[in-house]
């Protein structure tokens, strides 16, 4: 099995006074608005499944919709009277520039990461605007989280 990509643990963790219904609506709107860009590629985010405490999304190519670049989940919960939201990348595809079809000449690039980060940032900014007391941990890099941040166990949160 191949080594996990350095950005595979990117995600978002939120603890807020907003309701879970509000968080679901924010995620649905962010999915519509997050479409990538012309430089990195345009994609669309589609909710494929959902349950009482989770929703699964897929990022597809915007032209045909056949290419599935990434799937991720959003998990909702409640903790001490506050709603929580966590995102996690479930699967992803990578691309790499090669010479003569088999000699790699660039590092592997996670496809649709920019669209996923648009989604995550839109959710974080909307929650921040709606609830000033929200705790938001955003992981965009591949560095380790400090021990002083017990909010969510993943990697390197940027707390705002």
GICORJO-V525055 format. One record per residue. RES is the residue in one small letter. PHI is phi in degrees with one decimal (999 if undefined). OMEGA is omega in whole degrees, -180 to 180 (none if undefined). Layout:
RES & PHI & OMEGA
RES & PHI & OMEGA
This chain:
x & 999 & -178
x & -73.6 & 178
x & -68.3 & 180
x & -66.9 & 179
x & -65.4 & -175
x & -65.2 & 179
x & -103.3 & -176
x & -68.0 & -180
x & -98.4 & 176
x & -62.4 & 179
x & -178.2 & -175
x & -137.6 & 175
x & -136.0 & -176
x & -132.7 & 169
x & -125.8 & -171
x & -144.1 & 176
x & -85.3 & 177
x & -66.4 & 180
x & -78.4 & 177
x & -65.1 & 176
x & -62.0 & 176
x & -64.3 & 180
x & -64.4 & 177
x & -62.1 & 180
x & -65.4 & 178
x & -63.3 & 179
x & -64.7 & 179
x & -63.2 & 179
x & -68.5 & 179
x & -64.2 & 178
x & -64.6 & 179
x & -68.9 & -174
x & -81.1 & -177
x & -88.5 & -175
x & -127.3 & -178
x & 77.9 & 178
x & -150.9 & -177
x & -69.5 & -178
x & -70.7 & -177
x & -94.4 & -179
x & 114.3 & 178
x & -100.4 & 179
x & -136.3 & 173
x & -134.4 & 179
x & -104.7 & -178
x & -127.6 & 174
x & -76.6 & -177
x & -103.5 & 179
x & -150.6 & 174
x & -157.6 & 177
x & -133.6 & -178
x & -64.2 & -175
x & -121.6 & -179
x & -157.5 & 173
x & -146.4 & 179
x & -113.8 & -179
x & -123.5 & 174
x & -127.2 & 174
x & -104.4 & -177
x & -118.3 & 173
x & -64.2 & -175
x & -82.8 & -176
x & -78.0 & -178
x & -103.5 & -177
x & 79.7 & -179
x & -82.4 & -177
x & -75.4 & 177
x & -102.5 & -175
x & -88.0 & -176
x & -158.5 & 169
x & -122.9 & 178
x & -146.4 & -179
x & -118.2 & 173
x & -120.7 & -179
x & -109.6 & 180
x & -109.3 & 179
x & -161.3 & 178
x & -133.6 & -179
x & -148.5 & 178
x & 55.1 & 178
x & 78.6 & 179
x & -117.5 & 176
x & -85.9 & 178
x & -123.0 & 177
x & -141.3 & 176
x & -136.4 & 175
x & -112.1 & 179
x & -149.6 & 177
x & -77.1 & -179
x & -90.2 & 178
x & -150.6 & -178
x & -156.0 & 174
x & -117.0 & 180
x & -124.0 & 174
x & -131.2 & -178
x & -152.1 & 177
x & -74.5 & -179
x & -127.5 & 176
x & -107.3 & -179
x & 56.3 & 174
x & 71.9 & -177
x & -141.1 & 179
x & -97.4 & -179
x & -69.1 & 179
x & -123.5 & 177
x & -150.3 & 175
x & -71.0 & 177
x & -71.0 & -180
x & -115.3 & 178
x & -73.9 & -179
x & -74.1 & 177
x & 69.5 & 178
x & -62.4 & -180
x & -63.2 & 178
x & -69.8 & 176
x & -61.0 & 179
x & -67.0 & 173
x & -60.9 & 179
x & -58.9 & -177
x & -61.8 & -180
x & -67.7 & 177
x & -63.7 & 177
x & -62.6 & -179
x & -61.5 & -179
x & -67.3 & 178
x & -66.3 & 178
x & -65.6 & 179
x & -60.8 & 179
x & -68.9 & -177
x & -80.8 & -176
x & -138.9 & -180
x & -67.6 & -179
x & -92.3 & -177
x & -67.5 & 173
x & -101.0 & -175
x & -125.2 & 176
x & -119.4 & -177
x & -115.5 & -180
x & -107.6 & -179
x & -116.2 & -175
x & -115.8 & -179
x & -117.5 & 179
x & -97.7 & -174
x & -80.5 & -180
x & -73.8 & 175
x & -68.9 & -178
x & -67.5 & -177
x & -78.8 & -178
x & -111.4 & -179
x & -84.5 & -173
x & -54.8 & -179
x & -147.7 & -166
x & -72.5 & -173
x & -69.4 & -177
x & -94.5 & 169
x & 1.7 & 178
x & -77.5 & 171
x & -102.7 & -174
x & -90.0 & 179
x & -127.4 & none
